Amino acid sequence: RQLEELHDEINNKDVEMKNYHRKTTELEEQLKDAQNIKERRDENRHHIDRQASFYREENENTLRDLNLTRV
């Protein structure tokens, strides 16, 4: 009887460990997905920043040229 209880306890612990492993794997996958999303958003933000900088410079050049034609 005691042996059977120990066997059941071991089986329960085994199920707990499998559930823990499955949950850990799921959380690692969620973290990986979140990191990939963040990386894409960061790349997109950098691209937008570069575009804004380019257009800002173009605007400054246009204003400078416009001011030169007024002189």
Secondary structure as UniProt FT lines:
FT   HELIX           2..70
//
